[in-house]
Amino acid sequence: MTMSITRSLTQDWSFTQVGGGRGTKNGEWLAVSQFPTTVHVELLKAERIPDPFLGLNEWEVQWVGESDWTFKNTFEVSAKELAAVNVDLMFDGLDTFASVEFNGHRILDTENQFIAYRAPVKQYLKLGANELVICFSSAFLKGRELEQAHGKLHLWNGDSSRLHVRKAQYNYGWDWGPVLMTIGPWKPITLHTYNVHLTDVDVRSDVSEALDVGVTVTLTLSEKAPGGLASVVLKNAQNSVILAESNIKVDSGSARAEFRFSPGVLELWYPVGFGKQPLYTVEVTISDSEGNTLDAKTQRVSFRRVRVVQEPLVDQEGLTFLFEVNNIRIFCGGSNWIPADSFLTTLTPGRYRVWLQLLVDGNQNMIRVWGGGIYEYDIFYDICDVLVWQDFMFGCGQYPAYDSFLRLVELEAEQNVKRLRHHPSIVIFAGNNEDYQLAESINIVDYSDETSDFRKTKFPARHIYERTLPSIVQKFCDIYYHRSSPYSAPGTVTTDQTLGDLHQWNVWHGSQEPWHNWDLLAGRFVSEFGMEGYPNIRTVDYWLAGDKSERYPQSRVNNNHNKADGFERRLELYLVENFKHAFDMESYVYYTQIMQAETLASAYRLWRRNWRGKGREHTAGALVWQINDCWPTTSWAIVDYFIRPKPAYFAISRELRQYTVGMTRKEKKTFANDLSAAQFTITTVLEVWGTNSTLSKKKAKLEVTCFDLRSSWTEQFSKDIVLAPNSSTELYSGDLPGQPVRTKKSEVPRAIIISARLLDASGIVLGRHSNWPEPFKFINFPAIKDLGFSVKTGSDGESVELSTQKPIKGIILDAEGEDVKWSDQAIDLVPGDPQIVKAVGLKGRDVKVRFLGDGTA
């Protein structure tokens, strides 16, 4: 008997441009530098193309994605491999249209980047050298052919032909990413020898409300011959055996075992911030009737109870949309995730670890894998300790549903649901990104119709989202399925703020509301919202590549590194409304970053206030668009391509701490009588609240201090408070101290800055927030010499202490040379409340500081 063995084919690959051209001469083969790989990566390393991330070079490499390429490999086959009963070549991912030949025989044609393919090659196998040749056709040109055959459809972003191609859609260009049509073997290729092998290991857990755990293990074999035995071993993270079951009968190519554990026997998995993330392993072995091992697999699993709760609220219309893990309702503060590189094969496990650690360090507990990229590599989910919202890979389009397309989608969905279902972090599958919104925008969706054959309507993809995907998800896993993101409820438009999830783009897009209106724009679960901000100046200088003539905000190169439609008008709208700003490169970077930080922090602050205890979870989640970039650019990302956090990352982190304090000031205008428009009074109302994400109430002291920016006047009050568990708590509402009542609009209000802090019994600051009069452009800031501002480097050289005698807004820290890893940015500072900022890598360098009103603008 032959045991199942796989061997990776990673050596001795080469590639060529079909027919010769700009990439290789006719007949020239270039050795690959790595495997798996794609063409752009190899041409760049071979210095055959300029770096598309620099300058305008993106447009100098478009020919790559419109050309055909061939990869070939010669590998040795041993006598033992040749003697195997079955020999297959497995292709985990080919991008995208490929024909595969083995020893001169056509064995496979592919047309989906997201599908793994298996081809039997036993009959063509030779002892010694064997040749594998993969010919890739241009996905762009193939897509155009498919579009001509099946018709042009509507979309946002990219070329309309992408809708017919099962390939990462962002390759076609997006409003944050370049047009870089990758091509090549992007995932491993292996040789598999076996007699019988496990085709599926399905480990399901059922955690009851009482938190006892049922585990079912279902095994499927490649052959349905009778006989054979299976064994299942469950081990914990310390490799201790929790359960071992042998002599499980294999019948007609499958086996099944069920187990039950009382509460507490197995540790449950929680998202970071709510408990531990214990991992278990399930070891499965298949043997023949004589005890010979045929195949064995190990799968890492965890156990948790997850519900998506949609139930009536006690004090508002609509339903909740919230995630409950192990009976704990969780406010989900997190981010949207796009592919972290335009060239996916350059991503390493180390880069994924850094990205996901940023989530944890930033106090985030959910990430949404967006539907225009990829079903992420296994490593992403293996190390993810936060909740994952997983889209299927459809985005911003009126996708087709003809038979050949549906067959590709069905296999893609089945394979990826099976691959991902055992990860405890994945708590929801969503059918697509914004496809229902697009359908609404062009009036092709009839929400009163739930029963038609949608393939015959103008919105044929409803068949995919309402028939195909939910049936596959239900069949192959127990994860909740949601038709789209956003999606409200059957029969309801996607902009309903009282149901489902919401993409709130009326700040930036849409009606371009002031960011101060986030409280009015709230939804039950806001799965997208955002504001653009420039990246670190080092990143800007990287893409400028030393061209000083382009080093100004409106330059051609800078424009090419911002893909958002109308970004100039929108950036300036929000800048001009709120700041008096300058246009030199450093200043523009600074002001857009502060604007982004203020905008996004305000959203999290106001929406966490809406999480008010069971039955009053008015907003149950906020996922910023977006955490990352796929190339060096200006976008909505809060961390740039080089993993340099923008100030907004730190501002959001502060708002997602266990304990926070928030404030609003609102002017209240009261008329003297119903007849006069000239006689009125204006009072300023201050509201203060706190939040507590722990499961225990928290006693603390609220300390509120008011400062006049132009005088020495201060006023302070404090009170003992109790923060309710897993909720926000209203702490104060009343007139703003020190602000006179105004009787005419021409009266300039006093520039009062309010500092609120939550202190524990020992005086440690649990949370702080400063509220400033807005818009900031009206503020007459004090001269720098009058601030009493101090920046002291700690004795270790890797921390700084900030203190001041006057309030300061929007402090950004930097140093010449290489990056410093700061622990905080976009800092507001007030007298009597010094702050210490860690600065890893600062030692031996001076600190550079910018803030609003610092005289540089």
C-alpha positions, -999 to +999 in steps of 0.1 A: +000+000+000+011+036-008+008+062+019-005+096+007+026+118+001+028+153-014+060+170-028+062+207-035+076+217-069+095+248-061+129+245-079+140+250-115+112+271-128+116+295-157+093+316-178+091+334-211+068+359-230+049+339-257+063+349-290+089+372-274+085+409-268+094+435-242+097+410-214+119+383-230+133+378-265+118+351-286+130+318-273+146+333-241+137+318-208+144+336-175+149+316-143+124+326-116+138+341-084+111+325-062+082+301-064+052+306-064+055+338-083+039+361-109+053+378-140+056+414-127+076+402-097+100+383-119+104+410-145+110+436-118+137+415-102+153+409-136+152+446-143+131+442-174+105+466-162+106+498-140+091+497-105+053+504-111+051+518-075+073+548-085+063+579-103+041+572-133+056+538-140+023+520-135+014+530-170+047+517-184+039+481-175+004+477-188+016+455-216+026+428-191-010+420-182-020+421-219+006+395-229+007+357-228+033+340-207+046+304-202+062+289-172+080+255-173+096+232-148+115+199-151+114+176-121+127+141-113+103+113-105+116+084-084+108+047-089+087+047-057+066+076-070+062+060-103+049+028-086+021+046-068-014+036-076-024+073-082-003+103-090-018+138-093-005+172-099-022+198-076-023+234-084-034+255-054-038+286-075-032+297-111-038+333-121-060+330-141-065+315-176-040+287-182-035+255-202-013+229-186+008+203-204+026+174-187+052+156-208+036+169-239+000+160-229-027+185-222-040+178-187-058+209-175-074+242-185-081+268-158-102+299-156-106+308-120-078+323-097-097+312-066-100+275-074-075+247-066-071+222-094-061+186-094-051+166-125-043+129-126-010+123-144-001+086-136-005+076-172+020+102-184+046+099-157+082+089-165+111+077-144+136+105-142+129+139-158+094+151-164+083+184-179+055+206-167+045+236-189+018+261-180+007+286-207-010+317-193-033+338-214-040+375-207-069+377-183-076+412-195-080+401-232-099+369-222-122+391-202-129+413-231-137+382-252-161+370-226-177+404-224-183+405-261-199+370-259-221+377-229-227+414-228-214+445-210-226+451-174-226+480-150-199+485-123-180+509-102-142+507-105-120+490-131-128+477-165-163+462-170-148+430-185-136+421-149-172+411-141-168+380-163-135+370-149-130+351-116-098+369-107-089+394-079-110+423-090-087+450-075-061+440-102-082+460-127-077+492-106-098+506-078-103+540-062-072+533-040-052+509-062-033+507-095-041+488-126-017+458-124-030+427-140-010+400-124-004+366-142+013+334-132+014+305-107+005+324-075+001+295-052+020+262-046+021+233-071+026+198-057+030+162-068+006+139-049+012+101-048-014+079-030-036+049-030-064+065-011-064+100+003-086+122+025-105+146+003-123+163+032-120+166+069-150+185+084-147+193+121-179+210+134-186+221+169-219+229+185-216+250+216-249+253+235-261+283+255-250+263+286-215+262+269-212+224+267-195+214+234-205+189+208-179+179+182-186+161+150-157+148+127-167+138+092-142+122+069-144+117+031-120+096+011-111+097-026-122+061-031-156+046-020-143+011-015-155-006+017-133-014+046-107+004+065-106+022+098-102+058+110-089+073+142-094+107+157-072+123+183-080+157+199-051+175+216-048+208+233-021+235+228+002+217+252+000+186+231-019+167+258-044+142+245-080+152+254-097+124+235-086+095+213-110+074+193-098+045+171-115+018+151-140+041+135-155+022+106-150+036+071-180+029+050-184+037+013-156+062+015-166+081+045-165+080+083-181+100+111-175+104+148-193+124+174-182+136+209-197+156+237-179+176+264-193+192+296-189+229+302-153+237+312-137+206+298-127+224+266-115+260+268-136+283+246-122+307+220-129+344+224-118+374+203-089+394+217-100+416+246-127+392+258-107+361+267-081+336+254-077+321+220-069+285+228-062+262+198-067+225+196-055+200+170-076+172+155-053+144+141-071+121+117-056+088+104-070+064+078-057+028+077-065-002+055-079-035+069-043-046+076-034-016+097-013+002+070-016+040+072-031+054+040-034+090+048-033+114+078-042+150+083-040+175+112-064+204+115-062+232+141-096+240+156-112+260+184-146+260+200-169+289+204-206+298+202-214+326+178-247+342+170-256+371+148-284+387+168-312+406+150-339+414+175-362+444+183-347+473+203-366+485+233-364+522+224-359+526+186-373+512+154-357+484+136-336+455+148-301+450+162-273+436+141-247+424+165-223+395+172-225+374+203-196+351+212-201+326+240-232+345+252-213+378+253-225+406+231-196+424+215-192+459+202-171+453+171-145+481+166-123+473+136-112+478+101-117+467+065-089+447+049-078+448+012-050+427-002-018+440+013+001+441-019-006+444-056+018+415-060+005+388-036+034+364-039+057+390-022+037+388+010+054+368+037+040+353+070+061+379+088+043+408+071+009+392+079+019+389+115+029+426+117-004+436+101-026+415+124-006+426+154-013+462+145-050+453+148-045+439+183-022+467+194-048+492+181-075+477+204-095+464+174-115+432+175-128+427+140-114+427+104-135+425+073-119+407+043-133+428+015-149+412-016-128+427-043-095+410-033-089+374-025-099+347+000-068+353+021-039+329+025-042+304+052-016+322+074-039+352+077-066+331+094-042+309+113-028+338+133-059+360+135-071+366+170-099+390+161-133+383+146-133+380+108-161+392+085-155+373+052-169+385+019-172+363-011-152+378-040-177+400-058-174+437-056-192+468-070-206+451-100-236+438-119-222+403-121-236+378-147-251+343-139-248+324-172-242+287-168-204+285-173-199+314-149-222+298-123-202+265-124-171+284-116-187+303-087-202+271-073-168+253-072-150+284-059-176+289-031-175+252-021-137+250-020-132+282+000-160+275+025-144+241+031-109+257+034-120+284+058-148+270+079-126+256+107-112+290+117-128+302+149-123+338+139-147+337+109-181+346+121-200+357+090-199+351+052-212+380+031-222+374-005-205+405-020-194+441-015-220+468-026-235+449-055-271+456-042-261+492-037-250+494-073-282+477-084-302+503-065-283+531-081-292+520-116-327+508-106-325+472-116-336+455-083-372+447-073-371+440-036-407+429-036-397+399-056-381+371-037-392+341-058-383+348-095-356+332-115-332+361-110-311+349-139-337+363-162-338+397-146-315+427-150-299+417-117-289+381-125-264+379-096-292+378-071-293+341-081-257+338-068-263+358-036-298+344-027-297+309-041-262+296-048-240+310-020-265+305+009-271+269-001-234+261-003-227+279+031-255+260+047-243+227+033-207+229+042-205+249+074-224+265+103-213+301+097-239+328+093-246+339+058-255+376+049-265+384+014-242+414+009-224+441+026-242+464+030-276+446+033-305+456+055-332+429+052-353+413+025-375+440+008-355+469+022-329+492+006-293+490+017-293+526+031-318+517+059-301+529+092-323+507+114-315+472+099-285+451+090-252+466+081-245+500+065-218+516+044-219+552+056-203+572+028-222+605+033-190+618+048-166+620+018-190+606-008-227+611-011-241+643+005-206+651+019-218+657+054-196+673+081-179+646+102-195+662+132-228+645+120-216+610+126-242+606+154-270+614+129-255+590+103-252+560+125-265+526+116-270+493+134-236+481+122-214+505+102-192+482+081-177+509+060-169+546+065-138+566+061-117+598+054-086+601+033-053+612+046-018+614+032+007+587+043+040+594+060+061+619+042+087+592+037+062+572+017+054+602-005+091+608-011+094+571-021+069+573-049+083+607-060+116+589-064+137+621-059+118+642-084+117+675-065+097+692-093+068+670-084+070+675-047+037+695-042+002+682-035-013+689-069+015+674-090+009+648-117+027+621-098+009+628-066-024+627-085-015+593-099-009+581-064-045+590-053-071+570-073-102+584-057-126+602-080-128+639-072-103+636-043-090+672-048-124+687-043-133+665-014-100+669+005-102+706+001-139+707+011-131+691+045-098+710+049-113+744+041-143+739+062-122+730+092-086+743+090-065+772+079-039+752+061-008+755+038+001+738+005+037+729+010+041+691+009+049+686+046+020+708+057-005+692+034+005+658+047+001+671+083-033+687+078-048+658+059-036+634+086-050+654+114-083+658+095-084+620+090-076+614+127-103+638+139-129+624+115-125+588+123-120+592+161-152+611+162-171+583+145-159+556+169-165+579+199-201+587+189-210+552+178-196+536+210-219+559+228-248+541+210-239+508+226-261+512+256-267+477+270-290+448+261-319+459+240-303+493+233-274+483+210-282+511+186-248+507+169-230+474+174-200+479+152-178+503+133-153+491+107-132+518+092-124+518+055-096+508+054-066+496+075-041+490+047-029+498+012-017+475-016+009+500-029+023+534-018-005+559-022-028+584-006-061+567+004-085+561+032-060+537+048-050+543+084-017+525+079+003+529+047+018+503+024+051+503+043+032+496+075+037+531+088+007+540+109-010+573+102-021+594+132-056+582+126-045+547+136-036+560+171-067+582+174-089+551+167-068+531+192-076+555+220-113+554+212-113+516+214-097+512+248-115+493+275-125+526+292-131+558+273-147+592+279-164+613+252-179+647+250-200+669+227-208+706+228-238+718+210-253+752+206-289+756+216-308+786+201-339+798+219-361+826+204-377+851+227-411+847+210-427+832+180-428+865+161-392+877+163-362+862+144-338+888+159-343+882+196-328+850+208-303+835+231-275+809+223-264+786+251-238+759+248-246+725+262-219+700+272-226+663+273-201+638+287-203+600+286-180+570+293-177+536+279-167+503+294-161+472+273-153+449+302-179+426+317-177+442+352-189+476+363-161+501+370-160+527+397-140+558+387-138+596+391-148+619+363-127+650+362-137+678+339-114+709+335-122+739+313-095+762+300-097+796+282-072+795+254-066+833+256-065+838+294-055+821+326-091+812+335-098+776+344-127+758+361-129+722+372-154+698+386-153+661+394-177+634+404-176+598+414-192+576+387-198+540+379-194+528+343-219+501+335-204+468+321-202+463+284-220+496+277-218+533+275-229+554+305-241+590+304-221+611+329-230+647+326-253+671+307-254+708+314-243+743+303-207+746+293-189+762+322-175+796+315-193+801+282-215+832+284-250+832+269-250+850+236-278+872+222-264+878+187-245+859+161-218+885+159-207+877+194-175+856+193-178+827+217-151+822+242-124+797+231-130+772+258-112+738+257-126+710+279-105+682+292-123+651+306-105+623+323-115+590+340-093+582+370-092+550+390-089+550+428-051+553+426-053+583+402-042+564+371-058+578+339-082+552+325-093+574+296-090+610+285-104+633+258-102+670+249-131+688+233-122+719+213-144+746+197-149+739+160-142+746+132-105+748+142-099+775+115-117+801+137-094+796+167-069+823+174-041+801+187-016+816+213+020+823+202+043+794+207+064+813+232+033+816+254+024+779+255+050+767+280+053+736+258+080+711+268+093+679+251+117+659+272+134+628+261+135+600+287+166+587+302+164+556+280+164+577+249+133+559+237+104+579+253+094+615+254+074+634+280+050+661+267+037+689+290+022+723+285+009+754+303-017+760+275-039+735+257-024+722+224-042+705+196-030+678+172+006+670+181+025+649+156+059+636+166+087+627+142+125+626+139+150+630+110+161+598+093+146+563+097+111+557+112+106+559+149+079+535+163+057+559+183+031+547+208+008+576+201+001+604+177-025+632+170-022+640+207-042+667+225-023+681+255-036+702+284-021+718+315-017+694+344-019+663+324+015+654+310+017+624+286+046+600+280+050+586+245+072+556+238+096+561+209+114+530+198+143+538+176+145+575+187+177+572+207+203+598+197+180+619+176+160+651+182+122+652+182+104+671+156+069+684+166+039+698+147+006+709+160-023+733+151-013+769+153+024+761+155+032+789+131+041+767+101+009+774+083 
